[in-house]
Amino acid sequence: MNTSIARKVWDFHGGVHPPENKTQSNRLAITSAGIPGQLVFPLSQHIGAPATPIVTVGQRVLKGEMIAEAKGFVSVPVHASTSGEVIAIEHRSIAHPSGMTAPCIIIQADGNDQWIEHSGIKDYTSVDKSELLNRIRQAGIAGMGGAGFPAAVKLGTGDDQVIETLIINGTECEPYITADDMLMRERADDIIAGANILKHLIQPTQETIIGVEDNKPEGIAALQQAAEGSGIEIVSFPTKYPSGGEKQLIQILTGKEVPSGGLPAEVGIVCQNLGTTVAIYRAIQWGEPLISRITTVTGDACEQNRNYEVLLGTPISHLLELAGYQQKNSSRLIMGGPMMGFTLDSETVPVVKTTNCILAPSQKEMPPPTPAQACIRCGLCAEACPVSLLPQQMYWFARGKEYEKLEAHNLMDCIECGACSFACPSNIPLVQYYRASKADIRQQKDDAIKAEQSKARFEARLQRIERQEAEKEAKRKARKAAAEARAAGNAQAGKVDAVQAAVERAKAKKAAADPAQAAIEKAMAKRAGSAPSAPTQASLEAALASIEKRLVTAKEKLQQATQQGSDKIEALRIGVEKTEAKYQTAKTALDEFIANNPALNNSADPAQLAIQRAEQKTPRAMASGDAAQDAIARALAKREAASSMSDEERLLNAINALSKRVEKTREKLTIAQAEGSDTVDILMQTQTKLAEKLADAQQAYDEYRQNN
């Protein structure tokens, strides 16, 4: 027989006895809240990382379909609670003390409430523990009575960790809330079935207990009847707030105290909420994800106080409409109870996995808080604290933002139950100071982590820049050394140029003409309208520039392949050698042409000849001794000479000027290559462009000669 008569229970320090106000909402049975027209699903309804959307706008989804997947170990997915269409993924107001907005998935219900295919496990005892935990995780189950800690993480105890006691928390000590009470009365069998699944997962070595305050006699009786022969003990104990706190309940039922900053598993205990236990049962037995919960809607501003089975994502306004909410009679809207709940700024916020109550009190029932007065150091807050903290001292530290002292006084152990604020005769909102200080401390720690990460990134960037500079310097030195080696090799008398020998071998193997040279000759032939004419200096310089450009590209590809360890290195190296051979051949041809045509290169500048003719026509003035006046005279003479040039002289003048610029650029390029300078690439591009301009000028001259 499961009974609680002979079992010893303990007490915990502090606690208060606020008015319970539970009878208003536990007189009527649980009823369905129906399907609202639109549902809003925040991606973060739990402690840990927010879920990530896996649906898109316009997509149709079914009831129970996953719409956002867990991201990280401490995270759970989100499921559609009815069928419909995803109409938006955007920021909406969510249930939070700050009234903040957060990413949400919005679904327009189609009214069909069509389920996705799903099935449970007939015999969960034959299934591996990891598979059961994965089912619980994929069902999106998080704690439904507290902060929403992922259930699979809490239940995932290690094989080497001995758990003596499994506790199901049915305390529900917060005033006004009766969701768990009605769940015990109407669905006790589901609770016991879920507790048996937890027993199988945890394997407690001593006992499984369901703890309930003695102000719920109907619920206790229903549980005792359902638990007959299950080995699960139903334990009732005196009502005192906040006996529903995890650490407080453990102390009441076992006499053990969880150490500061510690977890229940460290003392051999796992504690799970009553509503969470039922959700686990439905996930394992029927394959249903967490898509609904029992929520109390109560307060004098509502015509009907009762509990609803609500689809997650349902707007609060939908529930309030069902309950006959009278806004003019309401002092505020609270999500949760009067002790630990928070005021809502909007009726559009949705019901989430942790929403156990919507409280709409009247002005008389819960008037606005009176202004805080000075602390009289009475010590009532310390007597009321269930964690044995020093609220008065922490209050002064919080006001002075002395966060290190707050942490030294174990601020993070505060469960924010509000007992200290309730007991304070000066009406100081102590718990609000502690919440704000906790947030500031967390922000400071996050900022410190980000600063350390930024410092690491900055140092890594400096190292990368230094490494790149060292690599560039090494490449410059290597280019300079290679150029010096080539110069020394070419200077050796009586030795055959290795590059020229390679060119001859390449010619012997490949009878086809050089593509660049062939292209040049083809263009010349096209201009002449006959067979290819004899090469000109301009055509040879254009061919040399084209080959030089290809050589630069080939070397860059070889360098990239070498750095990447590509299997094409050998083929690219052969290509570079062949291109270098073609370059030397073209350069030799140009040098020979210049040597064999001295008259062409040493002929008088057409512009200078024109100036001389102009001087013959107009006698030159004697030097005046004024430098400025002489410069003006020379400029005028040069302008007159240019105007007196024939078209042929003007074309020859352009060819000669471009030829000189090409030669000067080639000399600069040779010096830059020998010194390994950073200007090599720029000079190569300049030489290529000048050679192209020279070829165009030569073509214009050839066309002029043909037509005249």
Steps between C-alpha positions, in 0.01 A plus 500: 500500500645838397455734789671795658396445862816340634754693295707767667525839334737786578467876501711765329613839623269796455196503279176698512125436486338732244125466426455191282207611281478159331134417546392751233648291217479137620123466505461433126652219296779556247360608164651550155585855396437411135701611196572872461520656156871571527775349715839647592792270586804664663822318411616523861253346746765338717836551667787470251552577134191603295372256241573558130210524247481218246189627320451784253230761454214358296567140605207289622560310824310231687420466867800359685744584217839636605535861388826588679781263594712500814830684471757369742492255790293719734215572260170347383304519173164671443196331339184629334203457736249488213500479122523812288731725299817678610426865426802668659828448683565824683546672835191509721432588864565203728435410863789673674525746794663759273226485236764422239445365150667187364498287182173310457332276244141607424250243373154572361281210612291328232248356749560140389729415794658228283766292677831395353557125500624393842525191716621409845697214653291208621768358731738774606680260737651323197639825354847632572522799738671719239213441255240595763692816589524589132122459467448733796743752351342487152156544659614845620434432868635752749417558865139624518500624856815709532759649269449256213816290528516234222366176649733269304806681640379466860413132451826418321688388812825312446526126552751560780266740680287334768152649545332396821173693479271612218267785601195614304415855603125547546528776758365799302551737794448828313168672585216493243653222283312166484621349171686211666222449756244448222746280312527275809125486541415419137811329355660316790548186287706696245716641781574152641569364149746783441662443840555134408677607179723730707570214741614288206729777377647604836505161677486648853658266752265587788168669425273698270292770669227737387496797739176696545400774744217403735269770358416271204311207658308403183819484296680299768216248515495458121876443490492247782234301319688508167832409665374179664756224445742723305755549778455877468437678831268799529625732775308800630646768726394828658432792269762773506633725226739428319501127568477443124858620450714206390753525781230570758295196392806277513568615855135445601482144364853370568660734751792552259628845409634569153827697541534858378549502125441124488247276324257247652680215322803574718303376801350207309164656407319586175193725518243541223181708469156340493397653165835404347443142615170486310662650189769227512230235526320633191827524304607142574159329505335684209784673318350845560732801533435771757237718331259581783485549875258570787482872587304667778307817409383674815447832677202719586522676162394171335136388507597131498810365680609155385777292337534462125690254287668753272686453172849647525522823301145606593483878563411598857214707360330180380502352851382823657208516258397147599519594869286816457783740577390853597792729429343799676492303826860376476793657679755313287564175314747257655654189347558258788398560860510811716830398664722401207298615200561812292275766351412474130512809280281349229219248459651379174784302662461125449468210741833315521620178661547663843168694509316349797272795583349823370393717791264795444439651845270792571611826655358390835649154480852617416537878529810674363802457731546772759816710475806344660621649825837494668631169630449477879744206535235283661643178361165352392635447148781280634251299707282444191780403258473125420866490386638652823645801319538853642249701292558825689874500442453393137257789453767754594755332275251497212424870540873577505565266204762315706474186294804321638356525851163380373660190350691444823163504679371227262262719299474230234343262755199733527196325345314832460199365688405846633465388863731782614296764317179354642636519855651850471298756701659784299362359173850492343492291179808305608471224243496755218840629614635145502366422152653817358834430668505144365440633150781756539742235628417269209546788257839587651614142466376484141680826422820366655478187286438707185792730587729200541382360168557837331850515646575151370372595153710819498815313601432235237462777239834654596667161474340443160620839371853436628499158336381643169766773508768240572376289208505804268853588608612142443347505150672831419834362610441183301415699185808714544722197552352329194556812287861528617556133423358542149717808440810314617418204276450718193830677563708182472691507170496203266202335660180432315200676639290231672180681418592523130580128499162428653341714230676304225389170653145629522513605133624155401217329688230737385502620142201721547569871520473697821127585544576862587733547203254324270224731618720804431589378152137418429397852597775649282392284206140605545598866494713459188239287324769254402755259650661599833745787453839531658486565873527856625643627826148574626372149424802341669456716809126415516580128475761535777249678727233233438740216585618689809142532622442127453823427686387703802166316505671161473733581791209611719314172434815301580544691829135436602527131413820470705337663805194274471701184438316438171575200278540737200829651618719309253279582201493867596877507546554362147258763369701776670823370348348492151360852537838627625660344190249678273566826685874472442442417131276803452745727684790371287299565183424857609864568592619363164244711313616816679866412434434431128299820444708780649371748250142444618593553863753779452308697242425856580192573704227617256405767748857626513520504116180700489644748750811535285290567191301756694822671605612508138179674404509736799848612610561417867520792735815567685508394865360782705662399826157469662444126582120533509493688170726241337276214624195671354679540171595133488141394583366718220753353259404147607130575454565645153708196412224264612243686292725477196548119528356276234274209598782252438740699719241519777452120491874435503537743789243304703674168422840634605363651823326175597811298412708713738243458779491122448878481516518716812230289672689180407817638661308586821343152502840332469633698796188427711523126429867497599422679829188294577293820519124513566455704177571205266132423436413866435789545256403182313145629458631840383733338246215287364271804456776705329579212267132477403493877431819468293346218296191717436722790390699272267176366353377854436829584327485186281144577394605857413785370282268259319243768426756763391 
